[in-house]
Amino acid sequence: MSIGSRLRCCYKAISTIGGDTSLAEDEEHPKHITLIDEAGRERQFRLHDAFDHKGGVYYLVENVDDPSQVLLLREAGSELETVDGEEFQRVIAALEEDDVE
């Protein structure tokens, strides 16, 4: 999977498919989550990974309608922020090296 375009915005998770409100990954049944972007648009994503790294909680998600759009999101209070720049490079490197919890 390639990490494609990264959007600079915040998201709010409003629902998960399957009745479970946890965003924890289930490999047999990937989670689908609905996120609302800053423009108020609802978008469906498939959760690929949820992990802790150096005190932050991160989510790797893929847009259901556009699989080339893969985002790395970080919890920021009650919202999710798109990760980019140096932090993006550092967290993806840690994920690839399996240096995450």
Secondary structure, DSSP 8 states (H G I E B T S, - for coil): --------SEEEEEEETTS-------TTS--EEEEE-TTS-EEEEEEEEEEEETTEEEEEEEESS-TT-EEEEEEETTEEEE--HHHHHHHHHHHHTT---
